[in-house]
């Protein structure tokens, strides 16, 4: 079974196809695994490398909430926000997904960089069918959760008695703003850009290296 690497590109000012292409290249360069790369988008003009599969966004969910459509994808799946830079091997995480035995109990989220919450949705992974996260979204989701779709995801998993494993147990994550403005330390596997700047704002130049 091939692992699926998933991301979302929704029309906005911050992101474009170069993010998807760079993420694909980052994964290909930093994994020995074969994988299927999937991007969900509401854009109609595509500018991607030939190994990227494109699926339409169909629910009309606003802003960050469109991310929930990734849960339509079943199997062995890992999701990355587009403003993620992978600098070292991620095979330990992919191996954990591949060998998770009880599919319904295996869901991973990255630990939140902010102290205000435990988990964040910038990187997630699962093995099995977690479409209920999208299907059970309440109509008043904005009123209840504001912009914090990660809070809804955690809430929905807990209500379905699913334990959330930490992605940080398998890859070393760092914040660009907090940890990597001037240097990328050798133990770092993945750099997360939360808020501004985005990778394009710094010309994809991190710690003396261009990505």
N, C-alpha and C positions, 0 to 999 in steps of 0.2 A: 504494500500500500504506500503510495507516494504522499509525502507531507505537502500540505497546501500552505503557501505563504500568501497572506491576504493584506490588502490596504484599501483605503477609501479616498477618492478624489472627488470632492464636491465643489461646484463652481463657487469661487471666492477669489479675493485678491491675493491671498497668502500663498497659494499652492498652484503648481502647474505640472505638466507631464514630466518635466525633468526630475521632479521628486520621485515619481514612480520608477523611472528608468534608473536613477541612482540607487534607490533602495534595492531594486532587482540586482544590480551589479554588486552592491555591498553583500547581499546574501550569497550570491554565486561565488564571490571571492573568498568568503569566510565560512564556507561549509563544504564538507565532502558529500553531503546528502544530495540526491536528486530531489527536486521539488517542482511543484506546479505553482507558478506565481499568478495571482488573481487580483485584479483591481476592480472595485465597484465604483461606478461613476455615473453622474448625470450629464456629463459632457457628450457631445455628439461628434466632435472632431478628435481623432485619436493621433497621438504622436508617441508611439511606444516601440521598444525593441520587440523583435518577432516572438520572443518567448513569453510575453505577457498576455494572459487571457483577460478579456474585458467582459464584465457583467453589468447590466444596468441597475441603477438605484431606482426602486419602484414605489416606495412607500410615501415619499414626500416629506419625510421627517426633516425638521429644520436643524441647521448648524451641526453641532457635534453629535446630535441625536441620530443623524443618518448612519453613524457608525454601527448602530444596532443591527443593520442589515447584514453584517458579516455573519450573524448567527444563523442565517439561512444555509450557510456552508457547513456541511457535516463531514466527519472523518477525523483525521489528524491534522490539526490546523494551528498555525501561529499567526497572530496579527501584529503589525507594527504601524504606529502613526507614521505619516509621511516624513515628518521632520525628525527622523531617527537616523543616526549614523552608526553603522556597524564597523568596528575597527579590528576585531579579533574573532576567533572561532566561536560559533554559537552551537556547535554540534552537541554539547552536553545537554542543552535545552531540547534540541530536536530528538536526541536519544531518549530523554525522559518522556516525551510525547509518544514516541514510537513504541516504547515498552510499557506504557501504562496499561495495566491489565483490566481494571474495572472502569470502563469508559465513563459511566455516569458519575463517578467520583473524582474524576481527574480534570480539574480546571485550574489554570494558573493566571495570576495577575502580577504585574510589577508592584513593588512596594512604593507607596507615594513618596515623592520628594518633599512635599509639604508635611508638616506635623499635624495638619488639620484632619487628615484621614489616613487610614492604614494602607489602602490599595489605590492604584491609579490604572487607567485603561489604555495608557500609551503602548503597552505591550501586553498581550494576552495570548493564551493558548488553551486548547482543549482537545479531547479525544472523544468523539461520539456526536450526539445530537443535542445541541443546546438551543434549538430554535425557540423554545418556550420563552427565552429572555426577550425576544422580539415579540412573540405572539401575546405575551401577558402584559405588555406595556399599557398602563392605564391612560385613559383619554386626558386626564388632568396631569400628565407627567411634568409639564413645565411648571405648573403651579406647585406641585409637590416637591420636585427635585431641582428646579431652576435649570442651570446649565450643566449640572454635575451628573452626567450620564453614568459615571463610574459608581456613584452612590446607588443609583438604581440597579446596576448590574450586581453589585455586592448584595443589596437588599433582596433581589430576586433569587440569587444563588442560595442565600441563607434560608429564605422561606421555602426553598425546595430541598433543604438539608444537604447541600453540597458544600464540602469543605474547599476553601480556596488555598491552593498551594502558592508559595512565593517563587516567582521567576528568579528573584535574586539568589536563590539557592543554587541556580544552574549557570547563570551568567553574571558578570560583574558590571553593574550599571553605574553611570556617572551623569551628573547634570552639567551641561555646558556652562551655564551661568555660574554655578557654584564651584565646579571642579576643573574645567578644561579650557578656560579662556586662553591660557598661556602655554599649557603643556598637557599632553595626553599621557598618563602614566601607563607603563607596560601591562599592568594587571587589568586595565579597563577593556571590556569587550564591546560595550554599546554606550553611545552618548545620546542622551535625551535632551531635546530642545523644547522647553516648556515656556510658552509665551514668546516674547521678543528677546533677542533677535531670532530669526529663522536662519537655517543654514545658508539660504541664498543671500541673506542680508550681509553675511560675512564672506561672500564668494566661496562658500564651502571650504573655507580655510580654517583648520583647527589644529592648534598646537604645532604649528610649523609644517603641516601636511595638508595637501588639497585632496578632497574626496570627490 
